[in-house]
Amino acid sequence: MIKNIRNIAFWGTTPDLSPAFAKRIILTNLLGLLFTVNMSLSALAFLYFDFTGLAAFTFLFVACEFCWPLLNRFKYYTVARLGLLVSSNFLGFAVSVLLPGTGYNRGFYVMAGIPILLFSFKERGAIFLGLFLPLVLYPLSEWAQHRVPVDLGLTPDVVALINYSIGVIYVVLIFLMFYFLSRENARAEDLLEEQRARSFSSAKFAALGEMATGIGHEINNPMTVIGIAAGRLRRMIEKNEATGDEILSRLSLIQKSLSRIVSIVDAMKNFSREANKDPVSEESLNRIIDETLTFCTERFKNHNVRLDLVVPGEVRVGCKAVQVSQVLLNLLNNAHDAIAELPEKWIRLEVREEDRHVVLSVTDSGPGIPPEVRENMFRPFYTTKPVGKGTGLGLSLSRKMIQDHDGTLELDGASAHTKFVVTLPKKAAATPS
């Protein structure tokens, strides 16, 4: 029995349907089954109490309600959903007029929620129809009950049975409404999280793109050293002028340069990988800063930007290292772009420790940020950069990532220069979602 119900519930669903649409098809089938079973029981009760005319009328609705799962099975999805929507409302109207003592017309309150379950918000016409019908049919049923009274001569037992079946429908409908709305809400949250993760990745790779030239120079410099050292070593060997100390000296220089290249590549790999599901752990802030500076030091040199570092000894902080690196790189990039045209160009990166927090600040030589920009700069997609220079995701996503670490990212309005301050807990907090 349960297996048969499950089979009917999945009529019309195919792997190519989106999960959200498949759920609406399943719900249409379940509601069609619910109304079919309920009306069938009512019809049998009418037959038992010798109300054959009412039983025949009810069986017409039974056949009608079972049509909607059948239509889904043959992939007439829209017709099935609209049919269920309209028939359930007119069924409620008919029962309300024929059985005024049952209070069936109060079911229109529940009927108003059905279109939201069966249709997406893009299908505005169907949702409007689903909301319009209960609003019209409810007062119409009240009017009809008083103007066209119908006395079917039902016994109290029949009325009680009808009331019981109506109550069952109401409870099941309300349960389905809350269940599917909660599922839709969870799906929307998952989609929002997925979009946020994509935004993180987009901002990250946009930053890497801006740093590509500088990274190329960072790798090219040690490669040049390796080439010169290797060439010099070869000539010395060919002329039999190489001594053991000179060979070791050249090899040491080559090894040091290779280590520099490896560290740059490792930093790029760490920065580029997906870190949203990384656990929060205790990390060396000094190492994070060193790896981040790999991406922008050459750029600063090329544009005559002085970088001042004020970092104490080893500092430990609870964080996701990749995300903190992304935030720091974003702040450094913003500082560079803001002062690119100024005569005096410097950026100061400072770290200080407090009892329970580590405070990291990025200050540049700019005169500060205008009040009208301060009000909007943490909003998504807000940017003051020219077209093609920024997405506006940087500060918005940076603040979100820091907040996920139980930290803060704020603009220091009291500073004479532009200064952003990041506060992070020393201890590793719970893993951000």
C-alpha positions, -999 to +999 in steps of 0.1 A: +000+000+000+027+025+010+048+015-020+018+022-043+012+056-027+049+064-031+048+054-068+018+077-074+035+105-055+064+104-079+043+102-111+057+126-137+091+132-120+121+127-142+159+132-135+160+162-159+135+182-137+150+207-112+147+196-076+123+226-068+100+218-097+100+180-089+089+188-054+059+208-067+049+179-089+052+155-060+031+178-038+004+181-066+003+143-067+000+140-029-027+166-026-046+149-054-043+117-035-053+133-003-085+148-017-093+116-036-090+095-004-109+120+017-138+124-008-139+086-013-144+081+024-170+108+025-188+092-005-188+058+012-202+074+044-230+090+024-238+056+009-238+040+043-263+065+055-284+062+023-276+096+008-271+082-027-275+115-045-248+132-023-226+101-027-229+102-065-220+140-065-190+132-043-177+105-065-176+130-094-151+150-073-132+118-065-127+111-103-118+148-108-092+149-080-075+117-092-071+132-127-044+156-115-017+129-107-026+112-139-020+144-159+013+147-142+022+112-152+017+122-188+037+154-182+009+179-183+024+196-153+008+231-156-027+217-164-024+193-134-014+220-110-040+245-122-067+218-122-059+209-086-059+246-076-093+253-092-110+220-083-100+222-046-115+257-043-147+248-061-149+216-041-147+237-009-174+261-023-198+232-031-194+215+002-197+248+021-231+255+003-244+219+006-232+214+041-235+248+058-234+234+093-199+219+089-180+252+087-162+238+056-158+273+041-132+281+067-109+259+047-105+288+023-079+302+047-058+271+040-066+271+003-049+305+000-016+288+008-018+261-019-007+283-049+025+292-030+033+255-027+024+245-062+039+274-082+071+294-082+070+331-077+078+335-114+044+320-122+026+351-110-006+345-129-012+311-113-004+325-078-028+354-084-055+330-094-049+308-064-052+338-041-081+353-059-104+322-058-105+319-020-110+356-016-140+355-038-155+321-030-154+324+008-178+354+010-198+340-019-203+307+001-214+327+031-239+346+010-252+314-006-257+297+027-281+324+038-298+331+005-301+296-008-304+274+023-300+237+015-314+211+040-301+176+032-315+161+064-281+149+076-280+132+109-256+144+137-235+113+131-230+122+094-222+159+103-197+147+129-180+124+104-178+152+078-163+175+104-138+149+113-127+144+077-125+181+071-103+184+102-080+157+088-076+176+055-069+209+073-042+193+095-025+175+065-027+207+044-012+228+071+015+203+077+024+201+040+024+239+038+049+243+067+070+214+055+074+225+019+079+262+030+106+251+053+122+230+026+120+260+002+136+282+028+164+257+034+169+255-004+170+293-007+196+294+021+217+268+004+215+287-029+225+319-011+255+302+004+265+287-029+262+322-046+283+337-018+309+310-022+310+318-059+314+355-051+343+347-028+360+328-056+353+355-081+368+382-059+397+360-051+406+353-087+400+389-096+426+399-070+450+373-085+444+387-119+453+422-107+485+408-091+495+386-121+522+410-134+537+414-099+537+377-094+554+372-127+581+396-117+584+378-083+590+345-101+611+360-128+637+376-104+648+343-089+647+326-123+671+353-136+694+346-106+693+309-113+701+315-150+731+337-142+744+314-115+741+283-137+757+301-167+786+313-145+790+278-130+791+262-165+818+285-178+839+279-147+837+242-152+844+244-189+876+264-182+886+242-152+884+273-130+858+260-106+868+253-070+848+234-045+839+266-026+828+284-057+806+255-069+790+253-035+784+290-035+767+290-069+746+259-060+736+275-027+724+306-046+705+284-071+689+265-042+679+297-024+663+310-056+644+278-062+631+279-026+618+314-033+599+302-064+585+272-044+573+295-017+556+318-043+539+289-060+528+274-026+513+308-016+494+310-049+481+274-044+469+282-009+453+314-019+435+300-049+420+269-033+385+266-020+386+274+018+350+278+028+348+244+044+382+246+061+381+244+099+391+274+119+425+267+135+453+285+152+475+300+125+507+321+123+496+356+113+533+363+104+532+336+078+498+348+064+512+383+060+544+370+043+525+349+018+500+378+011+528+403+005+542+379-021+513+390-044+518+427-041+553+436-031+565+439-067+535+460-077+542+484-048+579+487-060+569+493-096+546+522-085+570+537-059+547+528-030+566+525+003+554+496+025+560+499+062+556+468+083+551+470+121+547+434+131+559+420+165+573+386+171+553+354+163+516+362+165+490+334+166+454+338+157+423+316+153+412+318+117+409+303+082+443+314+068+432+316+032+402+339+040+423+362+062+449+364+034+422+373+009+409+401+032+444+415+037+452+414+000+419+432-007+428+460+018+463+463+004+450+465-032+424+491-022+451+512-005+474+510-035+446+521-059+436+549-036+470+565-035+483+556-070+481+593-081+492+610-049+527+626-047+533+609-013+527+571-015+530+549+015+511+520+031+515+510+067+507+474+078+506+471+116+498+443+140+493+446+177+482+421+203+455+426+230+444+403+258+420+382+237+423+397+202+448+405+175+444+439+158+456+443+122+454+477+105+461+489+070+468+526+067+476+545+035+488+581+028+454+591+015+434+619+032+405+596+043+372+586+028+343+611+022+312+607+044+289+598+015+313+569+005+316+557+041+279+551+043+279+527+013+313+512+010+304+480+028+273+474+006+276+446-020+286+458-055+292+494-043+325+507-058+341+540-066+366+525-090+363+530-128+344+504-149+365+473-152+387+481-121+365+466-094+334+445-088+324+461-055+325+427-038+358+433-019+348+451+013+314+435+015+328+400+013+358+409+034+336+421+063+314+390+060+345+367+062+358+385+092+324+384+109+323+347+103+355+345+124+338+364+153+358+394+143+353+429+130+364+450+100+359+487+104+371+520+091+389+541+117+371+574+113+394+592+138+425+586+118+440+615+097+447+590+069+426+562+055+428+533+080+410+500+080+411+479+112+406+441+114+401+425+148+404+387+152+402+365+182+434+348+193+416+315+201+400+295+173+363+300+174+336+276+160+339+269+123+321+296+103+293+283+081 
